[in-house]
């Protein structure tokens, strides 16, 4: 599947759609921008960040986890995803990740769109299992695209 790309977090309409392979390329070659200017990604294709629009569209196209605590090792996250039988994913360090305090974004490819209700249920389970941020369960929530920081590390599967 794919995700909507917003030129920055202030934009309310997406500028284009990215395939999962294009998201992987972004992780391999992260942007280097101030947070206010960084690309934002939406795990749906409505073209909007407005909750009512996302709910009306009712097709979520990407699962994701935001891991900002526990300073976890990349290999541990990889192993956990594999233990959950998740095979197609991208793990990348966030812009605020440091060597001493690693923070991760996990993007999980799905084969077909999910309804908002099904997506929220799966997202809630993922956040609990992976100790992720509960904000990732909101259908209108955006996430920042890969952005170079002090600690740059990624794994694409």
C-alpha positions as CSV (number, residue, x, y, z in Angstrom):
1,X,0.0,0.0,0.0
2,X,1.0,3.6,0.3
3,X,0.7,6.8,2.3
4,X,-0.1,10.5,1.7
5,X,2.8,12.9,1.8
6,X,2.3,16.5,3.1
7,X,5.1,19.0,2.3
8,X,5.2,19.9,6.0
9,X,3.0,19.5,9.1
10,X,1.2,22.9,8.4
11,X,-0.3,21.7,5.1
12,X,-3.8,20.3,5.3
13,X,-3.8,18.7,1.8
14,X,-1.4,16.1,0.6
15,X,0.9,16.9,-2.3
16,X,1.3,13.3,-3.5
17,X,1.0,9.6,-2.7
18,X,4.1,7.5,-1.9
19,X,4.3,3.7,-2.4
20,X,5.8,1.6,0.4
21,X,9.0,1.3,-1.8
22,X,9.2,5.1,-2.0
23,X,8.8,5.3,1.8
24,X,11.7,2.8,2.1
25,X,13.8,5.1,-0.2
26,X,13.0,8.1,2.1
27,X,14.3,6.0,5.1
28,X,17.5,5.1,3.2
29,X,18.1,8.8,2.3
30,X,16.4,10.8,5.1
31,X,15.6,14.5,4.6
32,X,17.6,17.0,6.5
33,X,15.1,19.7,7.5
34,X,13.9,21.6,10.5
35,X,10.9,19.9,12.0
36,X,8.6,22.7,10.9
37,X,9.7,22.1,7.3
38,X,9.9,18.3,7.3
39,X,7.7,16.1,5.2
40,X,4.7,14.6,7.0
41,X,3.1,11.3,6.2
42,X,-0.4,10.2,6.7
43,X,-1.3,6.5,7.0
44,X,-4.3,7.0,4.7
45,X,-5.0,8.3,1.2
46,X,-7.9,10.8,1.7
47,X,-5.6,13.7,0.8
48,X,-6.6,15.4,4.0
49,X,-5.5,15.6,7.7
50,X,-9.0,16.6,8.8
51,X,-10.5,13.8,10.9
52,X,-14.0,14.1,9.4
53,X,-12.4,13.7,5.9
54,X,-10.4,10.7,6.9
55,X,-13.4,9.0,8.6
56,X,-15.6,9.7,5.5
57,X,-12.9,8.2,3.2
58,X,-12.6,5.2,5.6
59,X,-9.5,3.6,4.0
60,X,-6.3,3.4,6.1
61,X,-3.3,2.3,4.1
62,X,-0.4,1.9,6.5
63,X,0.2,0.8,10.1
64,X,2.8,2.5,12.2
65,X,4.3,2.6,15.6
66,X,6.1,5.5,17.3
67,X,8.6,4.2,19.9
68,X,10.0,7.1,22.0
69,X,10.8,5.3,25.2
70,X,12.9,2.4,26.6
71,X,16.0,3.2,24.3
72,X,15.4,-0.1,22.4
73,X,17.9,-1.6,20.1
74,X,17.0,-1.8,16.4
75,X,17.5,-5.6,16.3
76,X,15.0,-6.0,19.3
77,X,12.3,-4.2,17.4
78,X,13.1,-6.2,14.2
79,X,12.8,-9.5,16.2
80,X,9.6,-8.4,17.8
81,X,8.0,-7.6,14.4
82,X,9.1,-11.0,13.1
83,X,7.7,-12.7,16.1
84,X,4.3,-11.1,15.3
85,X,4.6,-12.4,11.7
86,X,5.0,-8.9,10.3
87,X,7.2,-9.3,7.3
88,X,7.1,-6.0,5.4
89,X,8.3,-3.0,7.4
90,X,10.6,-0.1,7.7
91,X,12.2,0.9,11.0
92,X,14.0,4.2,11.1
93,X,15.5,6.5,13.8
94,X,13.5,9.7,14.4
95,X,15.2,13.1,14.1
96,X,15.3,13.4,17.9
97,X,16.9,10.0,18.4
98,X,20.4,10.0,20.0
99,X,22.9,7.3,20.6
100,X,22.0,7.4,24.3
101,X,18.3,7.7,23.8
102,X,17.1,5.9,20.7
103,X,13.7,6.7,19.3
104,X,12.1,4.8,16.4
105,X,9.4,5.0,13.8
106,X,8.1,1.7,12.5
107,X,6.1,1.7,9.2
108,X,4.2,-1.5,8.4
109,X,3.0,-2.3,4.9
110,X,-0.5,-3.7,4.5
111,X,-1.8,-5.5,1.4
112,X,-5.2,-3.8,1.3
113,X,-6.9,-0.8,2.9
114,X,-8.5,-1.2,6.4
115,X,-11.6,0.5,7.6
116,X,-10.9,3.2,10.2
117,X,-12.5,1.0,12.9
118,X,-10.4,-2.1,12.1
119,X,-7.3,0.1,11.7
120,X,-7.7,1.7,15.2
121,X,-8.2,-1.7,16.8
122,X,-5.0,-3.0,15.2
123,X,-3.1,0.2,15.9
124,X,-4.1,0.0,19.6
125,X,-2.8,-3.6,19.8
126,X,0.4,-2.6,18.1
127,X,1.1,0.3,20.4
128,X,0.5,-2.0,23.5
129,X,2.6,-4.8,22.2
130,X,5.5,-2.6,21.0
131,X,5.3,0.0,23.8
132,X,4.4,2.8,21.3
133,X,2.9,6.2,21.7
134,X,-0.9,6.1,21.9
135,X,-1.2,9.1,19.6
136,X,-0.6,6.6,16.7
137,X,-4.1,5.3,17.2
138,X,-5.8,8.6,15.9
139,X,-6.9,8.2,12.2
140,X,-5.9,11.9,11.4
141,X,-2.5,11.7,13.1
142,X,0.4,12.4,10.9
143,X,4.0,11.3,11.4
144,X,7.2,13.0,10.3
145,X,9.0,11.5,7.4
146,X,12.5,10.2,7.9
147,X,14.7,13.1,8.9
148,X,18.4,13.0,9.6
149,X,19.3,13.5,13.2
150,X,22.3,12.7,15.5
151,X,21.5,8.9,15.4
152,X,20.7,7.7,11.9
153,X,19.9,4.0,11.6
154,X,17.3,2.1,9.7
155,X,16.2,-1.4,8.7
156,X,14.0,-2.2,5.7
157,X,12.4,-5.6,5.5
